[in-house]
């Protein structure tokens, strides 16, 4: 199995959850982080024994970063994600994909154009409730859904 290097953009509270989850995945490792607050990035990097980069461009220029995890505020997801996609990096985006449909569409279009994969965190999608709802929809139990 090949190893995939991850870079985090944003090192706030949610980034720690991502780092812990990533540490449990075989073939995945955190290699670098960046944040608009350089001290927060340095502290996070030291805690996780990874590099801290001065800005997004530096993180995206790294050959050892294959996947970018976007942990910035919601209204900035597409802005960061589009740049990462254009750099040929796959994306893990914290929910929501962004705060507007237009921004989400820009990110999706950039990923398609670059041939990279985007996934959006939705940690409850396989919980029993949503799974049962999916089953009921698939079985047509609600009739024809319009919205």
C-alpha positions as CSV (number, residue, x, y, z in Angstrom):
1,X,0.0,0.0,0.0
2,X,1.4,3.4,-0.9
3,X,1.5,6.2,1.6
4,X,-0.5,9.4,1.2
5,X,0.9,12.6,2.7
6,X,-1.7,15.0,4.1
7,X,-1.4,18.8,4.6
8,X,-3.8,20.7,6.8
9,X,-5.0,24.2,6.0
10,X,-6.2,25.6,9.3
11,X,-5.1,24.4,12.7
12,X,-8.0,25.3,14.9
13,X,-10.0,22.9,17.1
14,X,-11.3,20.6,14.3
15,X,-7.8,20.0,13.0
16,X,-6.9,18.1,16.1
17,X,-9.8,15.7,15.4
18,X,-8.6,15.2,11.9
19,X,-5.0,14.6,13.1
20,X,-6.2,11.9,15.5
21,X,-8.4,10.2,12.9
22,X,-5.6,10.4,10.3
23,X,-3.2,8.7,12.7
24,X,-5.4,5.6,12.7
25,X,-5.4,5.2,8.9
26,X,-2.9,2.9,7.4
27,X,-1.0,4.5,4.5
28,X,-1.8,8.0,5.6
29,X,0.3,10.5,7.4
30,X,0.2,14.2,8.2
31,X,3.3,15.9,6.8
32,X,2.6,19.7,7.0
33,X,0.2,22.3,8.1
34,X,-0.4,26.0,7.6
35,X,-2.6,28.6,9.2
36,X,-3.2,32.3,8.9
37,X,-2.0,32.5,12.5
38,X,1.7,31.4,12.2
39,X,2.1,30.8,15.9
40,X,-0.9,28.5,16.0
41,X,0.5,26.6,13.0
42,X,3.9,26.3,14.7
43,X,2.4,25.0,17.9
44,X,0.2,22.5,16.1
45,X,3.1,21.3,13.9
46,X,5.3,20.8,17.0
47,X,2.5,18.9,18.8
48,X,2.2,16.5,15.8
49,X,5.8,16.5,14.8
50,X,5.2,17.8,11.3
51,X,6.4,20.8,9.2
52,X,4.6,24.1,9.4
53,X,4.5,26.2,6.2
54,X,4.3,29.9,6.0
55,X,1.3,30.0,3.7
56,X,-1.0,28.0,1.5
57,X,1.2,28.3,-1.6
58,X,4.1,26.8,0.3
59,X,2.0,23.9,1.5
60,X,0.6,23.3,-2.0
61,X,4.1,23.3,-3.5
62,X,5.2,20.3,-1.4
63,X,5.7,17.1,-3.3
64,X,4.9,15.0,-0.2
65,X,1.4,16.5,0.2
66,X,-1.0,14.4,-1.9
67,X,-4.2,15.4,0.0
68,X,-5.2,18.7,1.5
69,X,-7.6,18.8,4.5
70,X,-9.5,22.1,4.6
71,X,-10.2,23.1,8.2
72,X,-10.7,26.8,7.7
73,X,-14.0,28.7,8.4
74,X,-16.9,27.5,6.2
75,X,-17.0,30.5,4.0
76,X,-13.4,29.9,2.9
77,X,-13.7,26.2,2.0
78,X,-14.1,26.8,-1.8
79,X,-11.4,29.5,-1.9
80,X,-8.8,27.2,-0.4
81,X,-10.1,24.0,-2.1
82,X,-10.0,25.5,-5.6
83,X,-6.3,26.5,-5.1
84,X,-5.5,23.0,-3.8
85,X,-7.4,21.3,-6.7
86,X,-5.5,23.4,-9.2
87,X,-2.3,22.3,-7.6
88,X,-3.3,18.7,-8.2
89,X,-4.1,17.9,-4.6
90,X,-7.0,15.7,-3.5
91,X,-9.3,17.3,-0.9
92,X,-10.9,16.5,2.4
93,X,-13.2,19.4,3.2
94,X,-14.8,20.0,6.6
95,X,-18.5,20.4,6.4
96,X,-20.2,22.2,4.9
97,X,-18.6,22.2,1.4
98,X,-19.1,26.0,1.6
99,X,-21.8,28.4,2.5
100,X,-23.2,29.1,-0.9
101,X,-24.2,26.9,-3.9
102,X,-22.1,29.1,-6.2
103,X,-19.0,28.5,-4.0
104,X,-19.7,24.7,-3.8
105,X,-20.1,24.6,-7.6
106,X,-16.7,26.4,-8.1
107,X,-15.0,23.9,-5.9
108,X,-16.6,20.9,-7.6
109,X,-15.8,22.3,-11.1
110,X,-12.2,22.9,-10.1
111,X,-11.8,19.4,-8.8
112,X,-13.3,17.9,-11.9
113,X,-11.1,20.0,-14.2
114,X,-8.0,18.9,-12.2
115,X,-9.0,15.3,-12.0
116,X,-8.8,15.2,-8.2
117,X,-11.2,13.7,-5.6
118,X,-13.1,15.8,-3.1
119,X,-14.8,14.4,-0.1
120,X,-16.8,16.4,2.5
121,X,-16.9,15.4,6.1
122,X,-20.2,14.0,7.2
123,X,-19.5,11.8,10.1
124,X,-23.1,10.9,10.7
125,X,-24.0,9.6,7.2
126,X,-23.8,6.0,8.3
127,X,-25.6,6.4,11.6
128,X,-28.7,4.2,12.0
129,X,-31.2,7.1,11.5
130,X,-29.8,8.3,8.1
131,X,-29.3,4.7,7.0
132,X,-32.9,3.8,7.8
133,X,-34.1,7.0,6.0
134,X,-32.1,6.0,2.9
135,X,-33.6,2.6,3.0
136,X,-37.1,4.0,3.2
137,X,-36.5,6.4,0.3
138,X,-35.0,3.6,-1.8
139,X,-38.1,1.5,-1.2
140,X,-40.4,4.3,-2.2
141,X,-42.1,4.5,1.2
142,X,-42.5,8.3,1.0
143,X,-43.9,8.4,-2.6
144,X,-42.3,10.7,-5.1
145,X,-40.0,13.1,-3.3
146,X,-39.8,16.6,-4.7
147,X,-37.5,18.3,-2.3
